[in-house]
């Protein structure tokens, strides 16, 4: 009996894609040379290995380290515009992704304050507008990432920029990046509340390297509509209950979790995903970074089908869940308004550490 496969004509929704992990190496190679960036190798295939995971598993930190080069290469308005344009068009052509949200941190691409944050975001918007003009079947939005490794003050600047661009294609905010001992979700309660009042969607990285307690803290402090990854929520019935009762959607990225050793093997993927579904937790499937992880969204679904982790009906339900959970339709068409956050900090802030997208 043939294994079930997803119809290639099925329209897909991709909610969790980091721009720094989504541009094909060939495009990144061309952008780097066009900008005169000195790369550590003059061999394209070595460069490809430099910015992708290949077949080897990495630690979570080693995965974040891959963003050093991709974010550096994307650190100009021209590079950002080209990157966003290529990702949206490529996802539609390769996988019939008709709804896509791209997340990135503009401050990790401002060359230590040399580049203006508004110019970086404006370039991302231009790239998105170009792609959607060429492919009118596609709905797209930008998710601006804060970073756990940044100070609250730097993240407040990023959040204010997201709010000021909400009428031009920024649809949500996220907080991502490395594990930092001093980081507390509660420190961002007011900032995320301001973003929510401004009409932005809220998604938060939690339950990836951290356990279910991290997910609980994120829910209680920030009230997100979605959780990035969140797979470790399956280890706690109380947390799963919170997700189910509040309708919070988990953006689960199977290959990413396997490649970063967040999950040991496909057996653990099966066990945790099955627990989430059995407890009626809303789940959407994403890639995290298709080019860096050498996968596609359709490959993720076929992986889950091939190993009988999800049935075809369950795959279709995750696709429907992702479509319903998209923030794109929530983007208001309003006139720009002044930044609402109280503290005024120079936007010529230096680049931080970590990978926010």
Secondary structure as UniProt FT lines:
FT   TURN            8..9
FT   STRAND          12..18
FT   HELIX           19..21
FT   HELIX           25..34
FT   TURN            35..36
FT   HELIX           44..50
FT   TURN            54..55
FT   HELIX           60..65
FT   HELIX           67..73
FT   HELIX           77..95
FT   STRAND          97..104
FT   HELIX           106..109
FT   HELIX           111..113
FT   HELIX           117..134
FT   TURN            136..137
FT   STRAND          139..147
FT   TURN            148..149
FT   HELIX           152..164
FT   HELIX           166..168
FT   STRAND          170..176
FT   TURN            181..182
FT   HELIX           185..188
FT   HELIX           189..197
FT   TURN            198..199
FT   STRAND          201..206
FT   HELIX           212..222
FT   STRAND          226..229
FT   HELIX           231..235
FT   HELIX           237..246
FT   STRAND          249..252
FT   HELIX           254..259
FT   TURN            260..261
FT   HELIX           266..278
FT   TURN            279..280
FT   STRAND          283..285
FT   TURN            290..294
FT   HELIX           297..306
FT   TURN            307..308
FT   HELIX           312..325
FT   HELIX           328..330
//
